[in-house]
């Protein structure tokens, strides 16, 4: 039986994220009340910077288990990320252990965090992988779109790979939505159609978030 990631660990991770993100930067959080207060949910986050995951982990109103590439689990980060309830995923193959554990998070009423673009890029939801649709359709959990804006605007001159200290980063949560069409189909075609619906919703949310924040 595959062991589920620690819910208590994810809460510890959230508290660490709160301290770090508010200590180093100036997060402005909009719409956090849109995250369902209980029950399973999937946070679909755009990804353009290394701090996007820790930022959302720290400002989300509920503890979140992120699917994170296995390459990040190096040295002391490996036991630390595992201890705070994060999920290691091998992106080069169908990682059945990661899939089972992610579905277990949702089945137990937890929050799963996903970067649907699969890797860091422009952060514009232009190219989605099918994983998000699979988890949403399989579990029936609502998707909450999340836009992280400003993390790449002012790179730090002192610490490579981080935004400038005390720079403002906006995190905008959108309205939850269902990815499926109500038929509960899980065929390849159904997942492709769900991915198209998801991409439309996420892109609209990102556009709205940019208008709202002026970024």
N, C-alpha and C positions, 0 to 999 in steps of 0.2 A: 504494500500500500504506500502510495506517495505521500510524504509528509507535507502538510500545508505550511506556508510561511507564517511566521508568528504575527498574530494580530496585535499582541502587546508590544512586540518589537517595532511594528509599523507606527504605533503611537509614540514610542520613544524616538523613532526617526523623525516624526512630525515635529516633536518638541525641539530636537536638535536643529532641524531645518528652520524653525521659527527663529531661534537664537542667532543662527548663522546669517540667514538672509536679511533679517531686520538689523543685525549688527553691522553687516558689510555694505548693504545697499539700501535703497529706499523703495520697497515694494508698494505699489498702489493696486489694491485688490478690488475688482468690480464684479458684482454679481455672484459672490460666493454662496449667497442664499439659494441660488438655483440648484446647487448640488443636493440631491435627495437626502433627507436627514437620516434615513435608514434604508436598509435593503441594498441589493447589489447595484452597482453603477460602474460605468467605464468612463474614465477621463481621457479624452482624445486630445493630445497636446501637440501643437506645432513645434518643430525642433530646429533651431538655428544656432544654439549655443550650449556649451557644456553645463551651464547653470540652470537650464530649463527644468530638468527633473527635480533637483534639490529645491528650486524656487517653488514649484507647484507643490512639492511634498510639504514645504514649510507653510504655505499660505492656504492650502485646501482645508476646508472645515472638518474633514474626516481623514483618518489615517489611510494612506494609499500605498498599495503594493505595485511598484513599477516593474514592467518587463525591461530588463537592462541587458545590453550585449555582454557576452561572457568576457570580452576583452577588457571590460572595466573592472572585473573581479581579479585584480592583481595584488600580490603582496598582502599587506594588512587590510586592504580594502575588501578582500574576499570574505573573511569572517565578519567584518563590520557590516557590509551590505546584507549578508545573509541574516545576521542577528537583528537587523532593523526591518526584516520582513520583505526584502526586495528579491526579485526573481531573476535568476541567471538564464539567459537564452542564447542558444547557438544559432546564429542567423544563417549559417551555411547549410543547414539541413532542417528537416522536420523534427524539431526538438519536442518529442512527445512528453518528456518529463515536465518541461516548462509549460506545455499546453495543459497537461493534467493539473498542474499546480495552479495555473491561472484560472482555469475553470472552477477549481476548488475554492478559490478566493470568492468568486461570484456566487457559487452555490451556498457558501456559508454567510452570504449577505454582506460581503466586503466590497471595497473599492479597488478596482484594477486601473493602473495608469499605463497608457500605451502611447508611443510615438508612431502614429499610423504611417508615416512616410518611411519608417524602417531605419533611417539613419539621419544624421545631421545634414542640413542643406539650406535651402532658401527659407524654409519655415513657412511655405505658402500653401501647403496641402496639395501641391500640383500633381504629385504622384503617390497614390496610396497603395499599400500592399493589402492582400486579402485577409490578413490576420485579424484586423479589427472587425470586419464583417463576420468572420467565423465566430469570434467570441460573442459578439452581440446577438447574432441569430441563434447560436447554440444555447446561450444562457437566457436569452430574453431580457437581459439587463439594458436599461436605457443608456444612451451615450450622451455625455456632457462635453460639448466642445470647449476647449480652453486655448486661448491665444496668449502667448507670452511675447510682449513687444518691448523693444528698447535694449535687450540684452547684448546686441551687437553694435549699438550706436556709438558708444564711447569706450573703446577698449582701454584697459589699464596699461600704462606705460611701465609699471613696476612689476606686475604679476601677469605673465603671459597667459592668455587663454581666459582671462576674467574681465568683466566690465570694470570701468573705473570705480573705485570705492565711493560709496554714497551716491552713485548714479541712480536715477529713477528707472525702475522696471515695472511695467504694467502687466498685470495678469487679469484677463477678462474671461469669466465663466459665462457660457451661453445656456440657453434653455435645453433641457434634456429631450431627446427624441428616440424613437424606436427605429432600428435599422431594417427590420423585416417588413414584409408586405402583409403579414397576418396569416400566411399560409403555413408557417413553420417549416417550409422547404429548406433543405440544406444542400441542394445540388450545386454543382459548379456554376450553373447559370443563375441560380438564385443568389449565390454569393457575389457574383459579378454585378448583378442588378443592385444588390444591397450596397456594394462598394460605390456604385455610381450615386446612389441616393445619399450615402454618407459624405462623399466628396462635395456634393452640391451644398449640403448643410454646413459642413466645416468651412468651405470657402466663403459662404455667405456670412458666417459668424466672424471670420477673420476680417472681411471687408467692413462689417459693422463695428468691430472692435477698433479698427484703424480710424474710422470716422469718429468714434466716441472719444478716443484718446488723442487724436491729431498726430498719429505716428504712421 
